[in-house]
Amino acid sequence: MATRGRPPATHPRRNGIFVRFSDTEIGALQRALDAEHPVVFRRPPLPEWLRDLAVAHATEVLQVEVTRGGLRHLTGGVPDWKRWKLRKAVRLAAARCRRRR
């Protein structure tokens, strides 16, 4: 017998990272964004800028180039097993992103 009802769906915030900032921290982030992008109409939204900042930090720390489709090894860097683990996570996330659309 077939199951009835709505099929199970994943929670919409399952893959997100949610960070709560205080008013002081938001102000400091906004001032840093304003200083980095002085032209108002070309300024990215704060969440997009924070995402780029996190990716740049991961690139610097892990010595890999982080892209939507995977990771590329840079000269030097972390041991292979860490790169492989991160590469798998990025590829799975990219596949989930493509499936949703």
Secondary structure as GFF3:
##gff-version 3
##sequence-region A 1 101
A	DSSP	alpha_helix	23	36	.	.	.	ID=ss1
A	DSSP	three_ten_helix	40	42	.	.	.	ID=ss2
A	DSSP	alpha_helix	46	62	.	.	.	ID=ss3
A	DSSP	beta_strand	64	66	.	.	.	ID=ss4
A	DSSP	beta_strand	71	73	.	.	.	ID=ss5
A	DSSP	alpha_helix	80	100	.	.	.	ID=ss6
###
